[in-house]
């Protein structure tokens, strides 16, 4: 069971480009600072993501804006990037970028249920996140656009792994194999990349979204994703798989047994993991957190509880199904284990009491 010991906003968004903030992820620097990455955008589905960093020097009690990561690229590229770190403290950004051709344009097409064609990117910082390399492109291994809100996983052996879900594009003639979640990986610091399928779905017209990958304490890799039912609308339980060879091959895709949306992970010292997800349809609306001990046959849920309650799951009372995602009122939670063992949870929200990036600090209680 988790007890909230602090909460508030990293950034409130109320005017101009700061109408909405999305996709928050946090890391701890070697100096003990907390760095949170997220995107400002004028509206959900607007092709104008501006990635920014906020920093806390007091364990998350107060936050200060460091500013846009690539201000010179803002008018040409819409960039969605999530921060992570490796075992020696270097910071990474992984995500996607999409060209901006018309101010105010959308990156979403209702007719195809697709994203505007984009490309995968990565970047690195060696000075505690103060400066960053320019975005470097990762070749797309399969046809389609990339939905890639998860962070780069850098293993203790030095392998880089990024996970994404193939999506339809604006082109109705393009055939996209959506019934899989891909992982791209590099063993030479991003100079070359290989790929494989992390998750494969047997169900007809199903796919993944908001996938995540983490290295567990025993060296196994755990991957999860929202398992979307494109045929009937009501989703399948979130999916997971394990890799025993650093992501080269993956055990069969299994059900977590959790009927949630979105996924993010954090490794625990005992070999288990924290599994955080949204709930809009199958229980109390809000953000839920589970402790899991996954095996090849079962997700191993040890606890599962709501940690933040949403006043409203959607902005205008829509169903909360994937195809109406641009009406969601909160999403993309992440969880970070702090040096003192407490947890920092972040999410974006559009709620009656505020809009922006919220945080919660949690302590585990017996």
C-alpha positions in Angstrom: 0.0 0.0 0.0 1.2 3.5 -0.9 0.7 6.7 1.1 0.8 10.1 -0.6 3.3 12.4 1.2 3.2 15.3 -1.2 1.5 16.5 -4.4 1.3 19.5 -6.7 2.1 20.7 -10.1 5.5 20.7 -11.9 4.0 23.1 -14.4 0.5 24.6 -14.7 -0.6 25.3 -18.3 -3.1 28.0 -18.7 -2.3 30.3 -21.7 -0.8 30.4 -25.2 1.3 27.4 -26.1 0.9 26.3 -22.5 -2.6 25.2 -23.0 -1.6 21.5 -22.4 1.4 19.6 -21.3 2.0 16.0 -22.2 4.2 13.0 -21.7 6.1 13.6 -18.4 9.1 11.4 -17.5 11.6 11.9 -14.6 15.2 10.9 -13.8 17.5 11.5 -10.9 20.9 13.1 -11.8 24.2 12.1 -10.3 24.1 15.4 -8.3 20.7 14.4 -6.8 18.6 16.8 -8.9 15.3 15.6 -10.5 14.9 16.3 -14.2 11.4 16.0 -15.7 10.8 16.1 -19.5 7.5 16.8 -21.1 5.9 18.6 -24.0 4.0 21.8 -24.4 1.3 21.9 -27.1 -1.6 24.2 -28.0 -4.1 21.4 -28.1 -4.3 17.6 -28.0 -3.5 16.2 -31.6 -1.9 19.6 -32.6 1.4 19.0 -34.5 3.4 21.4 -32.4 5.0 19.5 -29.5 7.8 21.5 -27.8 9.9 19.4 -25.5 11.0 21.1 -22.3 12.9 20.2 -19.1 12.0 21.2 -15.5 14.5 20.7 -12.6 14.0 20.2 -8.9 16.9 20.5 -6.4 14.9 19.7 -3.3 13.6 16.2 -4.0 10.5 17.4 -6.0 9.1 19.9 -3.6 9.7 22.8 -6.0 10.4 22.9 -9.7 12.1 25.4 -12.0 11.8 25.6 -15.8 15.1 24.9 -17.6 13.5 25.7 -20.9 13.0 24.1 -24.4 15.5 21.4 -25.2 15.9 22.4 -28.9 14.4 25.9 -29.3 15.9 26.4 -32.7 13.9 23.4 -34.1 10.4 24.5 -32.7 9.0 25.9 -35.9 10.2 23.1 -38.2 9.6 20.0 -36.0 7.1 18.7 -33.6 9.1 16.6 -31.2 7.9 14.1 -28.6 10.8 12.9 -26.4 11.1 11.1 -23.1 14.1 11.3 -20.7 16.0 8.3 -19.1 19.4 7.6 -17.7 22.0 4.8 -17.6 23.8 3.2 -14.7 26.6 5.8 -14.8 24.3 8.8 -14.9 24.3 9.9 -18.6 20.9 11.2 -19.8 19.1 10.2 -22.9 16.1 11.3 -24.9 14.1 8.9 -27.1 10.9 9.6 -29.1 9.7 10.8 -32.5 9.6 13.9 -34.6 7.2 15.0 -37.3 7.7 17.9 -39.7 5.5 21.0 -39.3 4.2 22.0 -42.7 1.2 24.2 -41.7 0.8 26.1 -38.4 -2.1 24.6 -36.4 -2.1 21.3 -38.4 -3.0 18.0 -36.7 -0.8 15.0 -36.5 -3.9 12.7 -36.3 -6.3 11.5 -39.0 -9.7 10.2 -37.9 -10.4 8.6 -41.3 -7.4 6.2 -41.1 -6.9 6.3 -37.3 -3.4 7.2 -38.1 -0.5 9.5 -37.3 1.2 11.9 -39.7 4.3 10.1 -40.9 7.1 10.7 -38.4 10.6 9.3 -37.6 12.3 7.9 -34.5 15.0 10.0 -32.8 17.4 9.9 -29.9 19.8 12.4 -28.2 22.2 12.4 -25.3 23.5 14.7 -22.5 26.8 14.3 -20.7 26.4 17.4 -18.4 23.5 16.4 -16.2 20.9 17.4 -18.8 22.0 21.0 -19.3 22.9 20.6 -23.0 21.9 18.0 -25.5 23.1 16.6 -28.8 20.9 17.3 -31.9 18.2 14.7 -32.5 19.7 11.7 -34.4 17.4 9.6 -36.6 16.8 5.9 -36.0 15.8 4.0 -39.2 12.2 2.8 -39.1 12.3 -1.0 -39.5 8.7 -1.5 -40.7 6.1 0.5 -42.6 4.0 3.0 -40.8 4.3 5.8 -38.3 5.7 5.4 -34.8 3.8 5.9 -31.5 6.7 6.1 -29.1 6.1 7.8 -25.7 8.3 5.4 -23.7 11.9 6.2 -22.6 15.1 4.6 -23.9 16.3 1.7 -21.8 20.1 1.5 -21.5 21.1 -1.9 -19.9 23.9 -2.5 -17.5 25.8 -4.1 -20.4 25.5 -0.9 -22.5 22.7 -1.9 -25.0 20.3 0.8 -26.0 16.6 -0.3 -26.5 13.7 1.8 -27.7 10.2 0.6 -28.1 7.4 1.8 -30.3 4.0 0.8 -31.7 3.5 0.9 -35.5 0.5 3.1 -36.5 -1.4 3.8 -39.6 -0.4 7.0 -41.4 -2.6 9.5 -43.4 -2.2 7.2 -46.4 -5.2 4.8 -46.6 -3.3 2.6 -49.1 -0.4 1.9 -46.8 -0.6 -1.4 -45.1 0.8 -1.4 -41.6 1.3 -4.5 -39.4 -0.2 -3.0 -36.3 -0.5 -6.3 -34.4 3.0 -6.0 -32.9 5.1 -3.7 -30.7 8.6 -3.2 -32.1 11.9 -2.7 -30.3 15.0 -1.1 -31.9 18.4 -1.7 -30.3 21.9 -0.6 -30.7 25.2 -1.9 -29.3 27.4 0.9 -30.7 26.0 4.0 -29.1 23.4 4.7 -31.7 25.6 4.3 -34.8 23.7 1.3 -36.1 20.4 -0.3 -35.1 18.7 -3.7 -35.3 15.1 -4.6 -34.5 12.7 -7.3 -33.5 9.1 -7.6 -32.3 8.8 -7.3 -28.5 5.1 -8.1 -28.5 3.0 -9.9 -31.0 -0.8 -10.1 -30.9 -2.8 -13.0 -32.2 -6.2 -11.2 -32.1 -7.3 -9.9 -35.5 -7.2 -6.1 -35.8 -5.5 -5.4 -32.5 -2.4 -3.4 -31.8 -0.3 -1.7 -29.1 0.2 1.8 -27.7 2.1 3.6 -25.0 4.6 0.7 -24.6 7.5 0.6 -22.1 10.6 -1.5 -21.5 12.8 -1.8 -18.4 15.7 -3.9 -17.2 14.9 -5.8 -14.1 17.4 -6.3 -11.2 18.2 -9.9 -12.4 19.0 -8.8 -16.0 15.7 -9.8 -17.6 13.9 -7.3 -19.8 10.2 -6.6 -19.2 8.1 -5.0 -21.9 4.4 -3.9 -21.6 1.8 -2.2 -23.7 -1.8 -1.1 -23.9 -3.5 -3.8 -26.0 -6.0 -2.1 -28.2 -9.0 -3.9 -29.9 -9.4 -2.0 -33.2 -12.2 -4.3 -34.3 -14.7 -3.9 -31.4 -13.4 -0.9 -29.4 -13.3 -2.4 -25.9 -9.7 -3.3 -25.3 -7.9 -6.4 -24.2 -6.0 -6.5 -20.9 -2.6 -4.9 -21.1 0.1 -7.2 -22.5 3.6 -8.1 -21.4 6.6 -10.2 -22.4 10.0 -11.0 -21.0 13.4 -11.3 -22.7 16.3 -13.4 -21.3 18.9 -12.3 -23.8 18.9 -8.5 -23.5 16.0 -8.0 -26.0 17.3 -10.1 -28.9 14.4 -12.5 -28.5 11.2 -12.4 -26.5 9.1 -15.0 -24.8 5.4 -15.3 -26.0 3.2 -12.3 -25.4 1.0 -12.8 -22.3 -1.9 -10.9 -20.6 -1.2 -8.9 -17.5 -4.8 -9.4 -16.4 -5.1 -5.6 -16.0 -7.8 -3.8 -17.9 -6.1 -0.4 -18.1 -4.8 2.0 -20.6 -1.2 3.2 -21.1 1.8 1.6 -19.4 5.0 2.6 -17.7 7.5 0.7 -15.6 10.2 1.0 -13.0 12.5 -1.7 -11.7 12.6 -2.7 -8.1 15.7 -4.0 -6.2 14.1 -7.4 -5.5 13.7 -8.3 -9.2 10.1 -7.1 -9.5 8.7 -3.9 -11.0 6.3 -1.1 -10.6 3.6 -1.1 -13.3 1.7 2.2 -13.6 -1.3 2.8 -15.9 -4.4 4.9 -16.5 -7.9 3.7 -15.8 -10.8 5.4 -17.6 -13.4 2.6 -18.2 -13.0 -0.5 -15.9 -12.7 0.9 -12.4 -12.3 4.1 -10.5 -11.0 6.7 -13.0 -7.4 7.8 -12.3 -3.9 6.5 -12.1 -3.2 3.0 -10.7 0.0 1.5 -9.5 0.8 -2.3 -9.2 3.8 -4.2 -7.8 4.5 -7.2 -10.0 6.9 -10.1 -10.1 6.6 -11.3 -13.7 7.4 -14.8 -15.0 7.0 -16.4 -18.4 3.6 -17.6 -17.4 2.1 -14.9 -15.1 2.5 -11.2 -14.5 2.7 -11.9 -10.8 0.6 -9.0 -9.4 1.4 -8.5 -5.7 -0.7 -5.4 -5.2 -2.7 -3.1 -7.4 -4.3 0.2 -6.1 -5.5 3.6 -7.3 -3.0 6.4 -6.3 -4.6 9.4 -7.9 -8.3 9.9 -8.6 -9.5 11.8 -11.6 -12.5 14.1 -11.2 -13.3 13.4 -14.9 -11.8 10.7 -17.2 -12.6 12.6 -20.4 -13.1 16.3 -21.3 -16.5 16.0 -22.8 -17.9 12.7 -21.5 -16.8 10.5 -24.4 -16.4 6.8 -24.1 -12.6 6.8 -23.2 -11.9 4.4 -26.0 -8.6 4.7 -28.0 -10.1 6.3 -31.1 -11.3 9.2 -28.9 -8.0 9.7 -27.2 -7.9 13.5 -28.1 -10.8 13.9 -25.6 -8.9 12.3 -22.7 -8.6 14.4 -19.5 -5.4 12.8 -18.1 -2.7 10.3 -19.2 0.8 9.0 -19.7 1.8 8.5 -16.0 5.3 7.5 -15.1 6.9 6.4 -11.8 10.5 7.0 -10.6 12.1 5.3 -7.6 13.9 8.1 -5.6 17.2 7.5 -3.7 15.4 7.4 -0.4 13.0 4.7 -1.6 10.0 6.9 -2.0 8.3 7.2 -5.4 7.7 10.2 -7.7 4.7 9.8 -10.0 4.0 12.3 -12.8 1.1 12.6 -15.3 -0.5 15.2 -17.5 -4.0 16.3 -16.7 -6.9 18.5 -17.8 -9.1 18.6 -14.7 -11.5 21.0 -13.2 -8.9 22.0 -10.5 -6.0 22.5 -13.0 -4.2 21.7 -16.2 -0.6 20.7 -16.6 1.9 18.2 -15.2 1.0 16.9 -11.8 3.3 15.1 -9.4 2.7 12.8 -6.4 5.3 11.6 -3.9 4.5 8.3 -2.4 5.8 6.2 0.5 5.2 2.5 0.8 3.5 1.5 4.1 3.2 -2.0 5.5 
